[in-house]
Amino acid sequence: MKNFFQFSPKNILLATLSAIFPWLPPVLFEKIDFYFHLVHQPDSYYALSGHRLLVDLASFAVWGIAAAYLLRPRWAIIQIALNALLVWVLFYVACPIYGPGGVWQPECYAVGPDGLVGFRLAGIIFCYGALPVLVNVASKGDSLDRRIRPALAIVSGTILSVVMIWFPLSAWFSGVTYLPLFLIFQTALLIGVPQIATGILAARIGRSFRVGAVSGIVSLLVVSAAYWTPQCPGCDRTSLFFLVPIWAIFALLGSITELGLPSRLRLPKLSGWLGTVRMEDVRRVGLALVIMSVYGR
């Protein structure tokens, strides 16, 4: 923002909000939750513990929406990244230790069997905070610098993909199973719909079909790396490599819904109601699928 360092009520309020959000709500929630543990009220403690992640994600997502309009994109992303790092430090590194009744207990999250749970938490809350900023950037269209468009498009598509499939994949690694009738829905949720949305966002920023397809491949590699070390008995992680073409194809379909068919590709005019389908209709259906996949989890 212009004149950010001048002392004015608006700048003071903005600086205050930037200093306390989005890290303060998750930390306060953790303090309240741990208080019930100290006073031996296990029902309240476990009831609140089950909502920890939702509070973390909601705090970063809401602040991401605010930061998208209050801060310049560059500073908004940096501020959200630093806050995600701060939450990781407070929850996993510099957490206080209490000794009620002579039993010393750290006020920390469990790091998990592979020791990387904290890094995954920092990564997912960063994605939730950064996504609104990047979506707002995508609305700028052709005014974006062409030199950074491809990289920005791939990063944005990857972050969107992580946000959409994080909970379904977490449930899968936690041992959740699905009835055979829901396998098609599960497959669409993990592969098809998220990659269509990824391709739409990447193509909107990069203005390229190729960038949209590449964003699908990169998002698969990033998600695979994030979930490579957790324990998952019976999971064949190498099967993810066979999904690379599928993720690329769905991301390319998303790019087509955003940019339209290439000029070199001419399709014959269809008869009947199919001939009346517009690209705008396809986009609306794609958006509806994205919304259903997000709220259907």
C-alpha positions in Angstrom: 0.0 0.0 0.0 1.1 3.5 -0.6 2.4 5.6 2.4 2.3 2.5 4.6 5.0 3.9 6.9 3.2 7.1 7.6 1.5 7.4 11.0 -2.2 7.5 10.3 -5.2 5.8 12.0 -5.6 3.6 8.9 -2.0 2.5 8.8 -1.9 2.0 12.6 -5.0 -0.2 12.5 -3.5 -2.2 9.5 -0.2 -2.6 11.3 -2.0 -3.8 14.5 -4.1 -6.3 12.5 -1.1 -7.6 10.7 0.8 -8.1 14.0 -1.9 -10.2 15.7 -3.5 -12.1 12.8 -3.6 -14.9 11.8 -1.4 -16.4 14.5 -3.2 -15.1 17.6 -6.5 -17.1 17.4 -4.9 -20.5 17.0 -2.5 -19.7 20.0 -5.4 -18.5 22.2 -7.5 -21.5 21.3 -4.5 -23.8 22.2 -4.1 -22.0 25.6 -7.7 -22.4 26.4 -7.7 -26.0 25.4 -4.6 -26.8 27.5 -6.2 -25.0 30.5 -8.9 -27.7 30.6 -6.1 -30.3 30.6 -4.4 -28.6 33.6 -7.6 -28.4 35.6 -8.4 -32.1 34.8 -11.5 -31.6 32.7 -10.9 -34.2 30.0 -14.3 -33.9 28.4 -13.8 -30.2 27.6 -10.2 -30.8 26.7 -10.9 -33.5 24.1 -13.9 -31.7 22.8 -11.8 -28.6 22.0 -8.9 -30.7 20.8 -11.0 -32.1 18.0 -11.5 -28.6 16.5 -7.8 -27.4 16.7 -7.1 -27.8 13.0 -10.4 -26.1 12.0 -9.6 -23.1 14.1 -6.1 -22.9 12.6 -7.3 -23.2 9.0 -10.2 -20.8 9.5 -8.0 -18.1 11.1 -5.5 -18.2 8.2 -8.2 -18.4 5.5 -10.1 -15.4 6.9 -7.0 -13.4 7.3 -5.9 -14.4 3.8 -9.2 -12.9 2.4 -8.6 -9.7 4.4 -4.9 -9.5 3.4 -5.8 -9.9 -0.2 -7.5 -6.5 -0.1 -5.5 -4.7 2.6 -1.9 -5.6 1.6 0.0 -5.8 -1.6 0.2 -9.4 -2.8 3.9 -9.7 -2.2 3.7 -8.5 1.4 0.5 -10.5 2.0 2.2 -13.7 1.0 5.3 -12.9 3.1 3.2 -12.0 6.1 1.2 -15.2 5.9 4.4 -17.3 5.5 6.0 -15.7 8.5 2.8 -16.3 10.6 2.8 -20.0 9.6 6.4 -20.2 10.6 5.5 -18.6 13.9 2.7 -21.0 14.6 5.1 -23.9 13.9 7.6 -22.5 16.4 5.1 -21.9 19.1 3.4 -25.3 18.8 6.4 -27.5 18.1 9.7 -25.8 19.2 9.3 -23.1 21.8 6.2 -24.3 23.6 6.1 -23.8 27.4 6.3 -26.6 29.9 4.0 -26.9 32.9 4.3 -29.1 36.0 0.9 -29.4 37.8 1.1 -31.9 40.6 4.8 -32.5 40.0 4.3 -33.9 36.5 6.0 -31.8 33.8 4.2 -31.7 30.6 5.0 -29.7 27.4 2.2 -27.7 25.8 3.1 -29.0 22.4 1.6 -30.8 19.5 2.8 -34.3 18.7 5.3 -34.4 15.9 4.0 -37.8 14.6 6.0 -41.0 13.8 8.0 -39.3 11.0 8.6 -36.1 12.9 7.1 -34.0 10.1 3.6 -33.3 11.3 4.6 -29.7 12.3 5.9 -29.0 8.9 2.8 -30.3 7.2 0.6 -28.2 9.6 2.6 -25.1 8.7 2.3 -25.9 5.0 -1.4 -26.4 5.0 -2.2 -23.3 7.0 0.0 -21.3 4.7 -1.9 -22.7 1.7 -5.2 -21.7 3.2 -4.0 -18.2 3.9 -2.2 -17.7 0.6 -5.0 -19.0 -1.7 -7.3 -16.0 -1.3 -4.3 -13.7 -2.1 -3.4 -15.6 -5.2 -7.0 -15.8 -6.4 -7.2 -12.1 -6.1 -3.9 -11.8 -8.1 -5.5 -14.0 -10.8 -8.2 -11.4 -11.3 -5.6 -8.9 -12.5 -5.4 -10.7 -15.8 -3.1 -9.3 -18.4 -1.6 -6.7 -16.1 0.6 -9.3 -14.5 4.3 -9.4 -15.4 4.7 -11.9 -18.1 8.1 -13.0 -16.7 6.6 -14.3 -13.5 3.3 -15.6 -14.9 4.3 -19.2 -15.5 5.9 -19.7 -12.0 3.1 -17.9 -10.3 0.5 -19.9 -12.1 2.1 -23.2 -11.2 2.5 -22.2 -7.5 -1.1 -21.0 -7.3 -2.4 -24.2 -8.9 -0.4 -26.3 -6.6 -1.6 -24.4 -3.5 -5.2 -24.8 -4.7 -4.8 -28.5 -5.3 -3.3 -28.9 -1.8 -6.2 -27.1 -0.2 -8.8 -29.2 -2.0 -7.4 -32.7 -1.5 -5.7 -32.3 1.9 -8.6 -33.6 4.0 -9.5 -36.5 1.7 -5.9 -37.7 1.6 -5.6 -37.3 5.4 -8.7 -39.4 5.9 -7.2 -42.1 3.5 -3.9 -42.2 5.4 -5.9 -42.4 8.7 -7.5 -45.6 7.6 -10.9 -44.3 6.4 -12.4 -46.7 3.8 -15.3 -46.1 1.4 -18.1 -48.3 0.2 -17.7 -49.6 -3.4 -20.5 -47.4 -4.5 -18.6 -44.3 -3.4 -15.3 -45.2 -5.2 -16.2 -43.1 -8.2 -17.0 -40.1 -6.0 -13.7 -40.7 -4.1 -11.7 -40.9 -7.3 -13.3 -37.7 -8.7 -12.7 -35.9 -5.4 -9.0 -36.9 -5.2 -8.1 -36.6 -8.9 -10.6 -35.0 -11.3 -12.3 -32.0 -9.7 -9.3 -30.6 -7.8 -7.2 -30.8 -11.0 -9.9 -29.1 -13.1 -9.9 -26.2 -10.5 -6.1 -26.2 -10.5 -6.0 -25.9 -14.3 -8.6 -23.1 -14.3 -6.6 -21.0 -11.8 -3.2 -21.7 -13.4 -4.5 -20.9 -16.9 -6.1 -17.7 -15.6 -2.8 -16.5 -14.3 -0.4 -18.0 -16.9 -2.7 -17.6 -19.9 -1.4 -20.9 -21.3 -2.7 -24.5 -21.8 0.8 -25.8 -21.2 1.2 -24.1 -17.9 -2.2 -25.4 -16.8 -1.2 -29.0 -17.5 2.2 -28.6 -15.9 0.5 -27.3 -12.7 -1.4 -30.6 -12.4 1.8 -32.6 -12.6 3.7 -30.3 -10.1 0.7 -30.5 -7.7 0.8 -34.3 -7.8 4.6 -34.3 -7.0 4.2 -31.8 -4.1 1.3 -33.7 -2.6 3.2 -37.1 -3.0 6.3 -35.7 -1.3 4.2 -34.3 1.6 2.6 -37.7 2.2 5.5 -40.0 1.4 6.7 -40.6 4.9 3.5 -41.1 7.0 2.7 -44.7 7.9 0.1 -46.2 5.7 -0.1 -50.0 5.8 -1.0 -51.5 2.5 -0.6 -48.3 0.5 1.4 -48.5 -2.7 2.8 -45.0 -3.0 4.5 -45.8 -6.3 1.0 -46.0 -7.9 0.9 -42.2 -7.7 3.4 -41.9 -10.5 0.9 -43.6 -12.9 -1.5 -40.8 -12.1 0.7 -38.1 -13.6 -0.9 -38.3 -17.1 -4.4 -38.3 -15.5 -3.7 -35.2 -13.3 -2.2 -33.4 -16.3 -5.3 -34.2 -18.5 -7.8 -33.0 -15.9 -5.7 -29.8 -15.4 -5.6 -29.3 -19.1 -9.4 -29.7 -19.2 -9.6 -27.0 -16.5 -7.4 -24.8 -18.7 -9.7 -25.3 -21.7 -12.7 -24.3 -19.6 -10.9 -21.0 -18.8 -9.2 -20.2 -22.1 -11.6 -21.9 -24.5 -10.5 -24.3 -27.2 -7.3 -23.6 -29.1 -7.8 -21.8 -32.4 -6.1 -24.6 -34.3 -8.7 -27.1 -32.9 -12.0 -26.7 -34.8 -14.8 -29.0 -33.7 -17.9 -29.6 -35.9 -21.0 -27.9 -34.7 -23.1 -30.3 -32.8 -26.8 -30.7 -33.4 -29.5 -30.6 -30.7 -29.1 -29.2 -27.2 -25.4 -30.0 -27.2 -24.9 -27.3 -29.8 -26.3 -24.7 -27.5 -23.8 -25.4 -24.7 -21.6 -22.4 -24.2 -18.1 -22.3 -22.6 -19.6 -20.2 -19.8 -22.0 -23.1 -19.0 -19.1 -25.5 -18.8 -17.3 -23.1 -16.4 -20.4 -22.9 -14.2 -20.7 -26.7 -14.0 -17.0 -26.9 -13.1 -17.4 -24.3 -10.4 -20.4 -26.2 -9.0 -18.4 -29.4 -8.9 -15.6 -27.6 -7.1 -18.0 -26.1 -4.5 -19.6 -29.6 -4.0 -16.3 -31.2 -3.5 -15.2 -28.6 -0.9 -18.4 -28.7 1.1 -19.0 -32.4 0.6 -16.0 -33.3 2.7 
